[in-house]
């Protein structure tokens, strides 16, 4: 992933004809996936699609860190994260709507078509990088750059924080549907699917948090965002639908705000080789979703929603401790 990220950083922002080649490759694979004759072919295709997508978020974060004035970086990263919330919402609502009237083949095709349109818009409108300085790519240089970032205590803390908060977020959303569809709520699958509209809270809070980080300081906003996430989780524990919905609104908004601040802070602290720093953050971020998601499954099997909320609560306690560490140790606010 990191090697491809570095290559993408050298190509994507600088050559109009090829800067979106990863996005286009992913879209082409997506358009072919509905033709998969077996589940095995579908899974292999999805793996290739994931590989094509892997470098795009890291390159995007590095691109913003290089091209945006540092005093405005938080706001820019907040808007970027807001865009990802809308993308995540669209990627869930479209197939949910299509599959009610058709098959999964058409659901996948509809998502791929929308993705292709956005990819083409990105290729045509993304400004050429002005401040990127190409560097030779080699495994030795890559390992050296990664080691430099991992030896930085503040960056390492942000990487771990990304792992924790994403793990907490995925754990809750993985099992929230099961809770809503079972007693005492017993909601229909259609209503349960609407829970992803809470992503819109993240669209708002990630933008606001980015702007606030530039004006008030990243330390305060990060700590406040994690605190709001924890409060939201606590409200989901009682068997009261209004409280659970209010809790999910706070939990989702707090998570995306924290992610916005942490990801922007990585670009601010990493003065050199920002693509590798962004790649490490995203590697930890998505690693958290995989690892914590599995552990949350065991917690749900053992104790239902109380088991999941206890597990996620422990994760958020660690996130609070990491936020306090950043608060005390990093001079850049």
C-alpha positions as CSV (number, residue, x, y, z in Angstrom):
1,X,0.0,0.0,0.0
2,X,2.7,2.5,0.9
3,X,4.7,1.9,-2.2
4,X,1.7,2.5,-4.4
5,X,0.9,5.6,-2.3
6,X,4.3,7.1,-3.0
7,X,4.0,6.4,-6.7
8,X,0.5,7.9,-6.7
9,X,1.9,11.0,-5.0
10,X,4.4,11.4,-7.8
11,X,1.8,11.0,-10.6
12,X,-1.7,11.9,-9.5
13,X,-1.5,15.6,-8.8
14,X,0.8,16.5,-11.7
15,X,-0.4,14.8,-14.9
16,X,-3.9,15.6,-16.0
17,X,-4.2,12.5,-18.1
18,X,-3.1,10.1,-15.4
19,X,-3.7,11.7,-12.0
20,X,-7.0,9.9,-11.5
21,X,-5.8,6.6,-12.9
22,X,-6.4,4.8,-9.6
23,X,-9.9,6.2,-9.3
24,X,-10.7,5.2,-12.9
25,X,-9.2,1.7,-12.4
26,X,-11.4,1.2,-9.3
27,X,-14.5,2.4,-11.2
28,X,-13.8,0.1,-14.2
29,X,-13.5,-2.9,-11.7
30,X,-16.7,-1.7,-10.1
31,X,-18.6,-1.7,-13.4
32,X,-17.4,-5.3,-14.0
33,X,-18.2,-6.7,-10.6
34,X,-22.0,-7.1,-11.3
35,X,-21.0,-9.6,-13.9
36,X,-19.3,-11.9,-11.4
37,X,-20.6,-15.4,-11.9
38,X,-19.7,-16.6,-8.4
39,X,-19.1,-15.2,-4.9
40,X,-15.5,-16.1,-5.2
41,X,-15.0,-14.0,-8.3
42,X,-16.8,-11.2,-6.6
43,X,-14.6,-11.3,-3.6
44,X,-11.4,-11.4,-5.7
45,X,-12.7,-8.4,-7.7
46,X,-13.5,-6.5,-4.6
47,X,-9.9,-7.2,-3.4
48,X,-8.5,-5.7,-6.6
49,X,-10.8,-2.7,-6.3
50,X,-9.6,-2.1,-2.8
51,X,-6.0,-2.2,-3.9
52,X,-6.7,0.3,-6.6
53,X,-8.4,2.6,-4.0
54,X,-5.8,2.2,-1.3
55,X,-3.5,5.1,-2.2
56,X,-6.2,7.7,-3.0
57,X,-7.0,8.9,0.6
58,X,-3.4,9.1,1.6
59,X,-2.5,11.1,-1.6
60,X,-5.5,13.4,-1.0
61,X,-4.4,14.1,2.6
62,X,-0.8,14.8,1.5
63,X,-2.1,16.9,-1.4
64,X,-4.0,19.2,1.0
65,X,-1.2,19.4,3.5
66,X,1.2,20.6,0.7
67,X,-1.2,22.9,-1.2
68,X,-3.2,24.6,1.6
69,X,-1.8,27.3,3.8
70,X,-1.1,25.8,7.3
71,X,-3.5,28.3,9.0
72,X,-6.3,27.0,6.8
73,X,-5.4,23.3,6.7
74,X,-7.9,22.3,9.5
75,X,-10.8,23.8,7.6
76,X,-9.7,22.1,4.3
77,X,-9.3,18.7,6.0
78,X,-12.6,19.2,7.6
79,X,-14.3,19.7,4.3
80,X,-12.5,16.7,2.9
81,X,-13.7,14.5,5.7
82,X,-17.2,16.0,5.2
83,X,-17.0,14.8,1.6
84,X,-16.1,11.3,2.8
85,X,-19.2,11.2,5.0
86,X,-21.5,12.0,2.0
87,X,-19.7,9.4,-0.1
88,X,-20.2,6.8,2.7
89,X,-23.8,7.7,3.0
90,X,-24.4,7.5,-0.8
91,X,-22.6,4.2,-1.0
92,X,-25.1,2.8,1.5
93,X,-28.4,4.4,0.5
94,X,-28.1,3.7,-3.2
95,X,-27.7,-0.1,-3.0
96,X,-30.3,-0.2,-0.3
97,X,-32.8,1.5,-2.5
98,X,-32.0,-0.4,-5.6
99,X,-32.0,-3.8,-4.0
100,X,-35.6,-3.3,-2.9
101,X,-36.7,-3.2,-6.5
102,X,-34.0,-5.2,-8.3
103,X,-31.0,-7.5,-7.7
104,X,-27.6,-7.0,-6.1
105,X,-26.1,-6.9,-9.6
106,X,-28.0,-3.7,-10.4
107,X,-27.3,-2.3,-6.9
108,X,-23.5,-2.7,-7.5
109,X,-23.8,-1.3,-10.9
110,X,-25.7,1.8,-9.7
111,X,-23.0,2.6,-7.1
112,X,-20.2,2.1,-9.7
113,X,-21.9,4.5,-12.1
114,X,-22.2,7.2,-9.5
115,X,-18.6,6.6,-8.5
116,X,-17.5,6.9,-12.1
117,X,-19.2,10.3,-12.5
118,X,-17.5,11.7,-9.4
119,X,-14.2,10.3,-10.5
120,X,-14.4,12.0,-13.9
121,X,-15.4,15.3,-12.2
122,X,-12.4,15.0,-9.9
123,X,-10.0,14.3,-12.8
124,X,-11.2,17.4,-14.7
125,X,-11.3,19.8,-11.8
126,X,-8.5,18.9,-9.4
127,X,-5.9,21.7,-9.6
128,X,-2.3,20.8,-10.5
129,X,0.0,20.6,-7.5
130,X,2.2,23.7,-7.1
131,X,4.4,22.7,-4.1
132,X,5.0,19.0,-4.6
133,X,8.7,18.1,-5.2
134,X,9.0,14.7,-6.8
135,X,11.5,12.3,-5.2
136,X,13.0,9.0,-6.4
137,X,11.0,5.9,-5.2
138,X,12.8,3.0,-3.7
139,X,12.1,0.4,-1.0
140,X,15.0,1.7,1.1
141,X,13.9,5.3,0.9
142,X,10.3,4.2,1.7
143,X,11.4,2.3,4.8
144,X,13.5,5.1,6.0
145,X,10.7,7.6,5.6
146,X,8.2,5.4,7.4
147,X,10.7,4.8,10.3
148,X,11.2,8.6,10.7
149,X,7.4,9.1,11.1
150,X,7.1,6.2,13.5
151,X,9.9,7.5,15.7
152,X,8.0,10.8,16.1
153,X,6.1,10.5,19.4
154,X,3.3,12.9,18.4
155,X,2.7,11.3,15.0
156,X,2.7,7.8,16.6
157,X,0.1,9.0,19.1
158,X,-2.1,10.2,16.2
159,X,-1.7,6.9,14.4
160,X,-2.8,5.0,17.4
161,X,-5.7,7.5,18.0
162,X,-6.9,6.9,14.4
163,X,-6.8,3.1,15.1
164,X,-8.9,3.6,18.3
165,X,-11.6,6.0,17.1
166,X,-12.2,4.2,13.8
167,X,-12.3,0.9,15.7
168,X,-14.9,2.3,18.0
169,X,-17.0,3.8,15.2
170,X,-17.1,0.6,13.1
171,X,-17.8,-1.5,16.2
172,X,-20.9,0.5,17.0
173,X,-22.3,0.7,13.5
174,X,-21.6,-3.0,12.8
175,X,-24.1,-4.0,15.6
176,X,-26.4,-1.1,15.9
177,X,-28.7,-2.6,13.2
178,X,-29.0,-5.9,15.2
179,X,-30.0,-3.9,18.3
180,X,-32.6,-1.8,16.5
181,X,-34.2,-4.9,14.8
182,X,-34.4,-6.9,18.0
183,X,-36.4,-6.4,21.2
184,X,-37.3,-4.0,22.7
185,X,-37.2,-1.9,19.5
186,X,-38.1,-4.3,16.8
187,X,-37.7,-1.8,13.9
188,X,-38.1,-2.9,10.3
189,X,-35.1,-3.3,8.0
190,X,-36.0,-0.3,6.0
191,X,-36.1,1.9,9.1
192,X,-32.9,0.4,10.4
193,X,-31.2,1.2,7.1
194,X,-32.0,4.9,7.6
195,X,-29.6,4.9,10.6
196,X,-26.9,5.8,8.1
197,X,-28.4,9.2,7.7
198,X,-26.6,10.0,10.9
199,X,-23.5,10.3,8.7
200,X,-24.9,13.7,7.9
201,X,-24.0,14.8,11.4
202,X,-20.4,14.0,10.6
203,X,-20.7,16.1,7.4
204,X,-21.5,19.1,9.6
205,X,-19.2,18.4,12.6
206,X,-16.1,17.6,10.5
207,X,-16.3,20.9,8.7
208,X,-17.0,22.8,11.9
209,X,-14.2,21.0,13.8
210,X,-11.7,21.7,11.0
211,X,-12.5,25.4,11.1
212,X,-12.5,25.5,14.9
213,X,-9.1,23.7,15.0
214,X,-7.6,26.5,13.0
215,X,-9.1,29.2,15.2
216,X,-9.1,27.6,18.7
217,X,-6.3,25.0,18.5
218,X,-6.3,21.4,17.6
219,X,-5.7,20.3,21.2
220,X,-9.0,21.6,22.5
221,X,-11.1,20.5,19.5
222,X,-9.7,17.0,19.5
223,X,-10.3,16.5,23.2
224,X,-13.8,17.9,23.0
225,X,-14.6,15.7,20.0
226,X,-13.6,12.5,21.7
227,X,-15.5,13.6,24.8
228,X,-18.7,14.1,22.7
229,X,-18.2,10.7,21.1
230,X,-18.0,9.1,24.6
231,X,-21.1,10.9,25.8
232,X,-23.0,9.8,22.7
233,X,-22.0,6.2,23.4
234,X,-23.2,6.4,27.0
235,X,-26.7,7.6,25.8
236,X,-27.1,4.4,23.6
237,X,-26.9,2.1,26.6
238,X,-30.5,2.5,28.0
239,X,-33.4,0.8,26.1
240,X,-34.9,4.1,25.2
241,X,-35.2,4.8,21.4
242,X,-35.1,8.6,21.8
243,X,-31.9,8.4,23.9
244,X,-30.3,5.9,21.6
245,X,-31.0,8.1,18.5
246,X,-29.7,11.2,20.3
247,X,-26.6,9.2,21.4
248,X,-25.9,8.1,17.9
249,X,-26.2,11.7,16.6
250,X,-23.5,12.8,19.2
251,X,-21.4,9.7,18.7
252,X,-21.3,10.0,14.9
253,X,-20.7,13.8,15.0
254,X,-17.9,13.4,17.6
255,X,-16.2,10.7,15.7
256,X,-16.0,12.5,12.4
257,X,-14.9,15.7,14.2
258,X,-12.1,13.8,15.9
259,X,-11.0,12.1,12.6
260,X,-11.0,15.5,10.9
261,X,-8.7,17.1,13.5
262,X,-6.4,14.1,13.8
263,X,-5.9,13.6,10.1
264,X,-5.3,17.3,9.6
265,X,-2.8,17.3,12.4
266,X,-0.8,14.5,10.8
267,X,-0.3,16.8,7.7
268,X,0.7,19.7,9.9
269,X,3.3,17.8,12.0
270,X,4.8,15.8,9.1
271,X,6.9,18.5,7.3
272,X,8.5,16.1,4.9
273,X,7.2,12.9,3.2
274,X,3.6,13.7,3.9
275,X,2.3,10.9,1.7
276,X,4.0,8.3,3.9
277,X,2.7,10.0,7.1
278,X,-0.8,10.0,5.7
279,X,-0.5,6.4,4.6
280,X,0.6,5.4,8.1
281,X,-2.4,7.2,9.6
282,X,-4.8,5.6,7.2
283,X,-3.2,2.1,7.6
284,X,-3.8,2.4,11.4
285,X,-7.3,3.9,10.8
286,X,-8.5,1.1,8.7
287,X,-6.6,-1.5,10.7
288,X,-8.7,-0.3,13.7
289,X,-11.9,-1.0,11.8
290,X,-10.8,-4.6,11.0
291,X,-9.3,-5.5,14.4
292,X,-11.8,-3.8,16.6
293,X,-14.7,-5.0,14.4
294,X,-13.8,-8.6,15.0
295,X,-13.3,-8.1,18.8
296,X,-16.7,-6.3,18.9
297,X,-18.3,-9.3,17.4
298,X,-17.1,-11.4,20.3
299,X,-18.3,-8.8,22.7
300,X,-21.7,-8.8,21.1
301,X,-21.9,-12.6,21.2
302,X,-21.0,-12.5,24.9
303,X,-23.1,-9.6,26.1
304,X,-25.2,-8.1,23.4
305,X,-25.3,-4.4,23.1
306,X,-23.9,-4.0,26.7
307,X,-20.9,-6.0,25.7
308,X,-20.3,-3.8,22.6
309,X,-20.8,-0.6,24.5
310,X,-18.4,-1.7,27.3
311,X,-15.8,-2.6,24.7
312,X,-16.2,0.6,22.8
313,X,-16.2,2.5,26.1
314,X,-12.8,1.1,26.9
315,X,-11.5,2.1,23.5
316,X,-12.7,5.7,24.0
317,X,-11.0,5.8,27.4
318,X,-7.8,5.1,25.6
319,X,-8.7,7.7,23.0
320,X,-9.2,10.3,25.8
321,X,-5.8,9.4,27.3
322,X,-4.2,9.9,23.9
323,X,-5.9,13.2,23.3
324,X,-4.7,14.4,26.7
325,X,-1.2,13.3,25.8
326,X,-1.4,15.4,22.6
327,X,-2.8,18.2,24.7
328,X,0.2,18.2,27.0
329,X,3.1,17.4,24.7
330,X,2.6,19.1,21.4
331,X,3.3,22.8,21.1
332,X,1.5,23.2,17.8
333,X,-2.2,23.9,18.7
